[in-house]
Amino acid sequence: MIYKTLSFRNADAIFENDSEYSTLWKEIKDVLDNISDKELVASFNSAKRTGKKSISEDINKIIDKKLVEKGWSRQSPIFNDSVYRPKGKSHWWTLDFAKGEIAIEVAFNHGEATAWNLIKPVLSSELNHVKKAKQTSAGVIITATDALKKAGTFDNAAGSYEKFLQYLDPFRNILTVPMMIIGLEPPTSFKIQKSNKKVVLIP
């Protein structure tokens, strides 16, 4: 996929030059660089349920598969205390993915969760009164640009790359760790027809 990045608190320099981060950062980029339009179309068209509205689920599924193949832990608990461990479908205190020093949040959910998605990597990186299950020191947010939201027929209420950027300055004293914000761009070889939610190739 095509994507843009915004480095917060010198994440770009740290991720590229520090050996504790550079291999992990390369893995993240490899995953995103190798998501093809062909994969997205195949995933979208193979859905068994009817009424599928966007490609957000497909992007999520492909990112999940490729990161896990590279040894990333999915739904990794931040804290050890049982009160904060996930029960059932509740994952308030988990990271979408974690490995070594980096926590990842894949954020296609409601825009109201933007602040929480930014804060979770901080919780897993900073010292805390609750004993940690996962200790990281930096974060990566993967989300959709406004352009992808439109082209991929995402829910209008979903957060976006542009919205995440608006939060960075007001939250600067809270977001104390390096973070890379990644905005995924629209596919170039197909589009989704809004009328019948079918994938059509762009000539």
Secondary structure, DSSP 8 states (H G I E B T S, - for coil): --EEEEEETTHHHHHHH-HHHHHHHHHHHHHHHT--HHHHHHHHHT--SS----SHHHHHHHHHHHHHHTT-EEEEESB-SGGGS-BTTB-TTEEEEEETTEEEEEE-SBGGGHHHHHHHHHHTTS--SS-BS---SEEEEEEE-HHHHHHTT--TTB--HHHHHHHHTTTTTT--S-EEEEEE---SSEEEETTTTEEEE--
